Amino acid sequence: MQKLKKVLTALTIGLVLSVGQSMASEDQPGAGKTVEPARATWNTGFFQEALVRRGLEELGYKAKKPKDLANPIFYNALTLGDLDYWCNGWFPMHDAQLPKNFDEKAAKYGYVSKAGGLQGYLVSKKEVEKYNIQSLDDFKRDDVKKAFDKNGDGKADLTACPPGWACEGVITHHMDVYGLEDHINPVKASYEAGMASALASYKSGEPVFFYTWAPNWTIFKLKPGQDVMWINVPEIIPTESQKVAEDRMTVSGIEGAVSDPVKLGFVVSDIRIVANKKFIAENPAAQKFFELFALPLIDINEQNTKMNEGEKSEKDISRHVDEWIAKNSATWNGWLAAARAAAK
C-alpha cells in the first residue's frame, strides 16, 4: 500500500510538472530562441523598435541589442540571414534600396503606421510671408538665397539628410531636376545636430529651411502653420522608385501648408516591419505580433519629443515602453494572446 502511494504521488508530481511546462511553453513560444534585430540610424524610430523587442521578450525570445544600420546595409544583411528583422521600413520610399533577391529572402509585415510617413520641406513662416515663398523654385531668387545663406557661399542652406538615408537620394534628385544645385546647399551632417542648430536659429529670430518627416519631434517643436510652413516642389517629377506611388506625392489637408493640396515631392510612406522569411517560417508567434503591431502617430511624436528634450538614453526609452504598455494594456495583451495562439 505504501509503495502504491509513492507511485501515485510520483505520477501526480510528474503530471503537474508536465502540465506546468506545457502551460509555460504556450505562454512563451519563443523560449530558447535568440533574435537578431536592427534599427535605423534615425532615433525617431528607436521607440517602435524597443516596443517590438519587448513584445518578443514577453513571448520568450532572447533579443540581442539592435544594430544601428543604414538602410541598404540592413536590407542586404537581412537577405543574407545575418539579421532577423527591423521596424523601420518606409515604403515605397525604401523600395529602391532593396537588393534584387529581397522578395525571395525577406518580406514586409503589418503596418507600424499606415500612411504615417509624411515628408517634405519646411520654411519659417515669417520668411514665407515676407518673401512669398511657395515652392523650392523661390530659392532661385537672390533675396531669398541671401536670407537663408549661413556660410556666405551664395546659396540657401538646407538642413537635409545624412548619406545612406533614402531621403538623401530624393533631395539630390530634386536639386538636379529642378535646377537647384547653384541655389541650394543641402547640409548632410548629423540630422539631429542639424535640426538642433535650426531650432536654436529659429529661437534667435533667424530664418530656417529644413527637410523633415512625420513622425518626428521637429514638427512638435516647430509647429506647421504657427512657426513654419510646408512648401511645394515646383512640379511632381518622381524618381524611378517613386513612380509607382506618384499619386501619393501630392497631399490635401496638410495643416500648415502654403497651398492645399501641397506638392511635397516625397511619397507619403507606410512604416512597416521587415523580416527574414526563414525567421518568420520558424516563428509564427513573431509573425503574428509583427502583423498586429501598430502605433498612433501622436504616440510616436509624443515619445520623440521626450527624446529631443533629453530623455534619450536606453534606460529612458525602456521607461517610455513601460509607460506606453501600461496605458495600452488591453491592446498589448491582445497582441500577445494572438501571437501565442498562432504558435499552437
N, C-alpha and C positions, 0 to 999 in steps of 0.2 A: 504493500500500500504506500509506504513511504517512498519507494522507488518510483511508483506511478505519479505521485505528487510532484516529484522532482522533474520528471519527464514533461508533465503538463505545464509546470512553471517555465521550463526552458522553452517549450513551444510557444507559450504566451509571450514571453520576452522577445523571442525571435519574430513573432508576428507583429508586435508593437514596433520593434525596430524597423522591420521591413516596411510597414505602413508609414512610419515616420520618415524613412529615407525616400519612399515614393513621393510623399507629400512635398518634402524638401526639394526633390528633383523637379517636380511640377512647378514649384514656386520659383526655382532658379534654373531654367532650362539651359542657361549659358555657363553653368558651373564647370570649372576645369578648362574653360576656353579663354584664350587671350586675344584681344582685338588690337589692331594697329590703326589708330585714327590719324588724320592730318587736319590741319586747319589753315585758313587763308592768312596772308600776311597783313590784312587789314583787321584791326582789333574790333571793329564794329560787328564782326562775325564770330567773335570768341564766345559770346553768351549762348548762341544756338548750339555750338559745338559742346560746350560744357553741360548743357541740359541733356543732349542726346547721350553723351558719355555717362552721365549719372543714371539715365534710364537703363542703359545696358548693364551698368554695375548692379542695379537693383534686380536685374534679370539673371544675375550670377556671373556675368562676364568679368574678367580682369582686363581693365583697359589701360594700355600704356599711355604715357604722356604724349599728347599730339605733337606732330612735327609741323612747324610753320613753313609752308612752301608756296612758291609762286605757282600760278595756275598750271602752266604747261608741264612743269616738273611733277606736280601732283598727278595729273592725268596720265602721264607716262608711267609713273611708279605704280599707279593703281592697276593699269592694264598688265604690268609685269608681275603683279601679285605681291609686290613689296608692301602695299598698304591695303587696308580693308574698306575705308570709306572716308568721306568728309561731308560737311553740311553746308558748304559754301559755293555750290554750283549755281551760276547765274545763266539762265537760258532764255532765249537763244544766244545771248552775248558770248558765252564760252564755247559755243559750237565750233568756232574756227580754231580753237586751241586743242581740240580733241585729237588724239592720234588716230591713224587710219583704222586700227583694229579695235577701236573703242567699243563698237556695238557687239563685237564678238566676246570681249572680256569684261565689260562693265555696263552699267545701266543707271538710269535716274529713277529715284523713288520718292513718292509723296510730293508735298509742297510745303516747305518751311514757311513760305509766304508767296501765295499765288498773286502774280502781277504786283509784287511788293517792291521790285527793284526799279525805282524811278531814278533817272539820271539826267543831268543837264548842266547848263552854265547859269551862274547867278552873278548879279552885279548889284552893288549897293544902291538902294532905292533913290537916295539923294542924287547920285550921278545919273541914274536912269532918267530922272525928271529934268535935271539940269541940261543934259546933252541930248535928250530924247533918244536914248539908246533902245532899240527894238530888237536888234539881231547882232550876230558876230560881225556882219558887214560894216557896222558903225565903227568898229575898231580900226578901219582903214582911214578914218578921219584924223587929221593931225591933232585937233584939240582933244579928242578922246584918247588917242595914244599918249599924249603928254600927261594927261591926268592920271593914267594908270602905269606910267613908266617909273619904276622904282630904282633901276640901276643905271639910268641915263643912256641906254643903248638905242633910244628912239622907238622902242616897241612897248606895247602894253604887256605887263607881266600877268600871266595867268597861273594861279595855283592849280597844277594839273596832277597827273597820275605818275607814280614811280614806274620804272621799267618792269615788265613782267605782268602788270595788270592789264586786263583786256581793254579797259578804257583808254590806256595809253595809245593803243593802236587806232582806236576810233578818233581820238583827238588829233593824232598825226594825220589821219585821213582827212579830217576837217581842215587842217592847216593847208593841205595840198589842194583839195577840190574847190575850196572857196578862195584860194589865192591869198592866204593869210600869213605865210612864212615871214614876210617882210614887215608885218604889222603886229603880230602877237608872239610873245616869248613864253612857251609853256615851261613852267618851272617844275622839274621832275624829282625834286628831292623828297625826303620823307613826307608823306601826305599829312601825317599827324602834326609834324613840326610846321609844315607849310600853313596848315589851317590855324594852328595856334598863333602864328605870325599874322595871318589875315584877321583873326578875331581881335588881336591887340591893335592892329592898324585901324580897324573899324571903330573900336572904342576910343581911339585917339582922334577920330573925325576924318580919317583918311579913306579914299576910295578902296573898294575891294572887288575883285573879279576872280571867281573860282569855279572849278568843276566840283560837283558833289553828287551824292546819290542818297536815296532813302531805302532802307532805314539808316539813319546816321544822326549823330549828335549835332552836326553842323546846323541843320535846319531847326533845331531847338534853340540853339544859341543865337543864330542869325535867322530870324523868322521871315519866311517869304511873305511879302505884302506889307510887312512892317519895317524890316531892316534891309531886306534885299528883294530882288525880283528875278524870276526865271525869264531868260531871254530866248529868242528864236535862233535857229541856224537860218542862213539865207534861203535855202531850199532843201528839200529832202533828197540827198544823194547817198544812198546806203552803201556800206561796204558789201563785199560778196556775201559774207555770213549774215548780214542784216536783211538781205533781200527777201528772205522767206517770211519776215515779220515786219515788212515796211509799213504796214498799216498801224503798227504799234509805236511808231516814231513820232506821230502827231497825237497829242492828248488834249482832251477837253476837261474842263472843270478843275484845273490845277490852281489852287489858291496861291496868289502872289505872282502870277504870270503876267507878262506885259501884253498878252493877247489871249483870246480864247476862240479856237484852240491854239495851243502853242506848239511850234515845231521844235522838239527837243533835240533831234539829231541822234538820239540814242533809243534803242528798243526798250520798252518797259518789260523787264525780265521777270521770270518766275525763279524764286530761290528754292533750290531742290537739294536733296541728299543724293550723292553719287557713290555707288559702291561696286566692289568687285563681284562679279557674278558667281564665282566659285564660293566666296564667303557667304553670299546670300543663299545659295543652294544648300549649304551645310547649316544655316542658321535661320530657320523660318521665324523664330521669335524676333530676331533683329529686323528681318524684313518687314514684319507686321508693324513693329514700332516705328521704323522709318516711314512707312506708308501713312501712318496716322499722325505723326508729329507735325504740329503746325503752331505758329505763334502770331498773335495780332501785331501789326506794325507798331502800334502805340506802346506795346510792352517792350519791343526791341529798342525803340527810340528812348524810352524811359531808362532802360539799363545802360544804353550807350551814353546818355547824358551823365549818369552817375560815374561812369568810367572817365569821361572827359573832366569831371570835377575832382578827380584824384583817386576814385575807388577802382583802380585798375590792376591790382595785384591778383595773383591766382587765388589767394585767400578771399579777397573781395568778391571776385567772380563766383566763387563757390558759395559765398553767402547770398549773393543775388539769386543763385539757383535755388537755394533753400527757401528764400522768400517767395520766389515765383511758385514753387511746388506747394507751399503752404496756402497760398492764395487760390490755387487752381487744383486742389487735391482731387476733386471728383474727376476732372478731365485727365489728370495724370494717372490716377489709379485705373481709370478706364482703359487708357493706352496699355498699361502694364498687364491688365487682365486679358485684353485681346491678344497681346503678344504671347502670353503664357498659353492661352488656348490654341494658338496657331502652332505651337511646338508639340502638342499632344498627338 
